[in-house]
Amino acid sequence: MSKKFWDEKFETMNESGMKAFQLEKLKETVAWVYDRVPFYKNAFDERGVKPSDLQKLEDIAKFPFTVKTALRDNYPFGLCAVPISDVVRVHASSGTTGKPITGPYTAEDLDQWTDCMARGLWAQEVRPDSILQNAYGMGLFTGGLGFLQGAMRIQCAVVPSGAGMTERQIMLIQDFGTTALCCTPSYCLTIIEKAEKMGVDLKKTNLKTGHFGAEPWTVEMRSEIEARSGIHAYEHYGLTELMGPGVSFTCEHYKIHINEDHVLPEIVDPGTLDPVELGEEGELVFTSLQRRAMPMIRYRTRDICTLRREKCECGRTLVTMDKILGRSDDMMIISGVNVFPSQVETCLMEFEQVEPLYQIRLGKKGYIDHITVEIEVKSAMYQAGQGKLDELAKSISHRIQQVIGINVPIVILPQDTIERSIGKAKRIIDER
Ligand code: DLL
């Protein structure tokens, strides 16, 4: 019988053991950056804190936050704590505007990242006899190589298919007998839709598990993927600034466990920046514990989330996080109500006539923001006539009004109009 945990010691460590380990690593990390990165030295000095002020884990709250602009201002290697001769790989975020965020790694950083990935994939049923098709973008994006490395450490067969060329993905799934599929959830839906159009029933292939992440997706979207493909849809979360994927992963009970021996999570109120209690929602903040090339101190992710320390049936003691509600950058304020795309997604997914595809058009009427939600519907519905479509649009609007409390017009677009995602889906079209 194969082992249950990849790294039993850390995955099942008791809370006091983990806290002691974190404190030791945290002390090392703050001293490491203070001595080597002028940005951190200045930031700590300005705040009047020194590495020696860190005596207990809670003391982390005395230290300054790091925000994305600090990475941009110090692009590309200003926050690097090692000479470039010690760097063996540099990844970067896809960043749609401006310069990307860089993620340099030492050989040891890469090794640890690989282990975090193997830990997650192992928890998600990947074994040496798995055939893992990796349809994350290969290249600067951390998804492709991150999953490749983790899967290679488990020594399963990796098919680095990369993102896109969807028909070929489906051919490979069939011909190679792929058992595990890695990609964004929205790309998985694109694959599912294409397979259905090609008359391929994914449930009849060897596909068993999906390893999805890199974008917000709701539980309802996960159920849709599972129902249409027969895949058990697992999740990974992470960001370039910290290591890429590998920050956290779901177990078989859909609990998202954080590799807290590598990253120290906090939740803060995004307005006041005060720490909030476990179980309360706020912005996720992480401090690296073991990285050497570019450790992050109290990095504000802008991801809105809740942390929980509850017993998980899987046996892991690693702290868990809820699914990400959304990025604070994507939060819209409509008629005074804070709205995340994921809340709209949850409402849409209640309607089985609706395709799991949508975009939110954000505009301005005078000084006030307003949104229109554009969707596609299943072909039988689309052909049912305008009267039925109008009725459906009204029901969806009504549901959104009930749940979110805002009045949103729904526009049903002709079929195949919304761009199919091969990576991170673009949900908001900002026309303000
Ligand atoms: O998306 C790393 C990754 C690759 C994670 C593959 C999982 C799988 P970035 O491109 O730097 O890195 O984007 C990071 O994506 O701050 C979140 O807003 C979002 N994100 C990542 N994973 C999830 C997830 C990669 N599971 C940003 N759920 C993060 C919700 C996610 N959002």
Residues whose N, C-alpha, C, O or C-beta is under 5 A from the ligand:
A	BS01	DLL	S93 S94 T142 G143 F212 G213 A214 E215 P216 W217 H236 Y237 G238 L239 T240 G244 P245 T301 D303 I324 R327
